[in-house]
Amino acid sequence: MTGAVTLEHVSKFHGGTVALDDVSLTVTAGRFLAVVGPPGSGKSALLHCASALDLPTSGTVTVDGVDVTALGEIERDEWRRANAGHVFPSCNLLPSLTVEQNLALPLRLARLRPDRAWLRELVGRAGLADRLHLRPAELSGEQRQRAAVVRALAARPAVLFADEPVGGLGPGPAAGVLDLLAELAEDLGQTVVMATRDAAARAHDTLTMAGGKVVGGRAAHEARGWG
Ligand SMILES: Nc1ncnc2c1ncn2[C@@H]1O[C@H](COP(=O)(O)OP(=O)(O)OP(=O)(O)O)[C@@H](O)[C@H]1O
């Protein structure tokens, strides 16, 4: 199983603002981890550093044994395209393309060969098999966000990083998207790291952040850095 993420003494400063303050933790491969905390507690900063979208000011991030903080910029971009999938609050699907074209786009841009069996599996689980020919505007909000999850996983990344993936959805559609994330972890062993203010119920493990630090968690044996 892939997707083990380890942060060791990771700090991130933005000028004088501390976004992450000496965070050390381990995400177990194949688990669905929710990172919870109030606005400004450092959830996004944690996801950005863990997924190599951003470099920490200090500390190291290792994913499946690769120290991504030691990679040069070009190598880091290549690593991220192949190994880190991202979902954001807004689905960011291109309105002029069909769902199928949207799902294939990151693979085409990265010149990665599609794994058709994997894509079929994802599309089926997301309930989009009969929606592939439609434009994003013809989907429900939940279906659009499910499509964003499939797109993020198309390259078979080691880890899916979802930053407030249900932020713009009502309770019913949000539950549908969270169910999909939980199923992907439970049935396919997909490692998922999700930042959320309050939608952690379906996750296997929870870490709580405040002031850039990890201050608690349900999977205390899996993480270090508090108490
Ligand atoms: N680019 C930036 N420039 C300056 N400060 C930043 C920047 N990005 C984040 N911060 C600050 O770092 C801290 C942590 O921000 P972060 O976005 O990680 O929190 P969050 O828990 O994800 O919040 P939210 O729930 O609102 O998304 C906050 O004080 C924020 O203002």
The ligand as an SDF file (V2000), in Angstrom:
LIG
                    3D

 31 33  0  0  0  0  0  0  0  0999 V2000
    0.2200   33.3300    1.5190 N   0  0  0  0  0  0  0  0  0  0  0  0
    0.0780   33.7240    2.7840 C   0  0  0  0  0  0  0  0  0  0  0  0
    0.5490   34.9150    3.1980 N   0  0  0  0  0  0  0  0  0  0  0  0
    0.4300   35.3180    4.4870 C   0  0  0  0  0  0  0  0  0  0  0  0
   -0.1660   34.5800    5.4620 N   0  0  0  0  0  0  0  0  0  0  0  0
   -0.6620   33.3830    5.0920 C   0  0  0  0  0  0  0  0  0  0  0  0
   -0.5750   32.8930    3.7540 C   0  0  0  0  0  0  0  0  0  0  0  0
   -1.1510   31.6640    3.7060 N   0  0  0  0  0  0  0  0  0  0  0  0
   -1.5890   31.4030    4.9590 C   0  0  0  0  0  0  0  0  0  0  0  0
   -1.2970   32.4360    5.7930 N   0  0  0  0  0  0  0  0  0  0  0  0
   -1.6050   32.5010    7.2280 C   0  0  0  0  0  0  0  0  0  0  0  0
   -1.1820   31.2830    7.8240 O   0  0  0  0  0  0  0  0  0  0  0  0
   -2.1270   30.8750    8.8230 C   0  0  0  0  0  0  0  0  0  0  0  0
   -2.6640   29.4830    8.4800 C   0  0  0  0  0  0  0  0  0  0  0  0
   -3.4480   29.5950    7.2870 O   0  0  0  0  0  0  0  0  0  0  0  0
   -4.1770   28.3400    6.6110 P   0  0  0  0  0  0  0  0  0  0  0  0
   -4.7780   28.8410    5.3400 O   0  0  0  0  0  0  0  0  0  0  0  0
   -3.2440   27.2110    6.5250 O   0  0  0  0  0  0  0  0  0  0  0  0
   -5.3230   28.0300    7.6750 O   0  0  0  0  0  0  0  0  0  0  0  0
   -6.6120   27.0990    7.5080 P   0  0  0  0  0  0  0  0  0  0  0  0
   -6.7570   26.3660    8.7990 O   0  0  0  0  0  0  0  0  0  0  0  0
   -6.5060   26.2980    6.2620 O   0  0  0  0  0  0  0  0  0  0  0  0
   -7.7760   28.1740    7.3820 O   0  0  0  0  0  0  0  0  0  0  0  0
   -9.1860   28.0840    6.5610 P   0  0  0  0  0  0  0  0  0  0  0  0
  -10.0630   27.1070    7.3200 O   0  0  0  0  0  0  0  0  0  0  0  0
   -9.6990   29.4910    6.6260 O   0  0  0  0  0  0  0  0  0  0  0  0
   -8.8620   27.6360    5.1630 O   0  0  0  0  0  0  0  0  0  0  0  0
   -3.2020   31.9490    8.8770 C   0  0  0  0  0  0  0  0  0  0  0  0
   -2.8650   32.8560    9.8910 O   0  0  0  0  0  0  0  0  0  0  0  0
   -3.0980   32.6130    7.5090 C   0  0  0  0  0  0  0  0  0  0  0  0
   -3.5250   33.9670    7.5780 O   0  0  0  0  0  0  0  0  0  0  0  0
  1  2  1  0
  2  3  1  0
  2  7  2  0
  3  4  2  0
  4  5  1  0
  5  6  2  0
  6  7  1  0
  6 10  1  0
  7  8  1  0
  8  9  2  0
  9 10  1  0
 10 11  1  0
 11 12  1  0
 11 30  1  0
 12 13  1  0
 13 14  1  0
 13 28  1  0
 14 15  1  0
 15 16  1  0
 16 17  2  0
 16 18  1  0
 16 19  1  0
 19 20  1  0
 20 21  2  0
 20 22  1  0
 20 23  1  0
 23 24  1  0
 24 25  2  0
 24 26  1  0
 24 27  1  0
 28 29  1  0
 28 30  1  0
 30 31  1  0
M  END
$$$$
